[in-house]
């Protein structure tokens, strides 16, 4: 798995399918967001859509 450097979404691709930024293999933490409109963590991370996210990306 790789994580986008900008939006932190997890993907298998070398570029993010949502924002087009390069992805990194160096990430930590795993977050699954089901209802971003009801999640305080999603609000703090500025996540707008459901999915799997990394907490920290290098």
One Martini backbone bead per residue (centre of mass of N, CA, C, O) as a GRO file, in nm:
protein
   58
    1UNK     BB    1   0.100   0.035   0.016
    2UNK     BB    2  -0.001   0.373  -0.043
    3UNK     BB    3   0.042   0.731   0.022
    4UNK     BB    4  -0.069   1.035   0.012
    5UNK     BB    5   0.084   1.344   0.067
    6UNK     BB    6  -0.186   1.517   0.090
    7UNK     BB    7  -0.461   1.319   0.165
    8UNK     BB    8  -0.373   1.009   0.277
    9UNK     BB    9  -0.463   0.808   0.087
   10UNK     BB   10  -0.502   0.474   0.007
   11UNK     BB   11  -0.292   0.300  -0.239
   12UNK     BB   12  -0.138   0.135  -0.533
   13UNK     BB   13  -0.043   0.391  -0.654
   14UNK     BB   14   0.188   0.654  -0.754
   15UNK     BB   15  -0.080   0.813  -0.786
   16UNK     BB   16  -0.340   0.997  -0.705
   17UNK     BB   17  -0.681   0.960  -0.795
   18UNK     BB   18  -0.775   1.255  -0.675
   19UNK     BB   19  -0.505   1.475  -0.679
   20UNK     BB   20  -0.214   1.369  -0.827
   21UNK     BB   21  -0.020   1.298  -0.623
   22UNK     BB   22   0.230   1.158  -0.485
   23UNK     BB   23   0.333   0.860  -0.346
   24UNK     BB   24   0.402   0.662  -0.044
   25UNK     BB   25   0.563   0.400   0.148
   26UNK     BB   26   0.588   0.615   0.394
   27UNK     BB   27   0.383   0.511   0.659
   28UNK     BB   28   0.144   0.578   0.935
   29UNK     BB   29  -0.116   0.450   1.018
   30UNK     BB   30  -0.480   0.369   1.049
   31UNK     BB   31  -0.775   0.490   0.871
   32UNK     BB   32  -1.133   0.459   0.890
   33UNK     BB   33  -1.383   0.619   0.690
   34UNK     BB   34  -1.739   0.638   0.681
   35UNK     BB   35  -1.838   0.929   0.829
   36UNK     BB   36  -1.711   1.237   0.780
   37UNK     BB   37  -1.953   1.426   0.887
   38UNK     BB   38  -1.923   1.269   1.197
   39UNK     BB   39  -1.607   1.321   1.220
   40UNK     BB   40  -1.354   1.459   1.402
   41UNK     BB   41  -1.103   1.348   1.262
   42UNK     BB   42  -1.185   1.423   0.973
   43UNK     BB   43  -1.198   1.724   1.028
   44UNK     BB   44  -0.896   1.762   1.117
   45UNK     BB   45  -0.796   1.619   0.828
   46UNK     BB   46  -0.986   1.703   0.588
   47UNK     BB   47  -1.211   1.485   0.536
   48UNK     BB   48  -1.474   1.412   0.276
   49UNK     BB   49  -1.426   1.094   0.228
   50UNK     BB   50  -1.449   0.778   0.218
   51UNK     BB   51  -1.187   0.563   0.368
   52UNK     BB   52  -0.839   0.503   0.352
   53UNK     BB   53  -0.590   0.616   0.594
   54UNK     BB   54  -0.314   0.798   0.681
   55UNK     BB   55  -0.160   0.966   0.946
   56UNK     BB   56   0.145   0.932   0.824
   57UNK     BB   57   0.359   1.105   0.584
   58UNK     BB   58   0.691   1.088   0.398
   0.00000   0.00000   0.00000
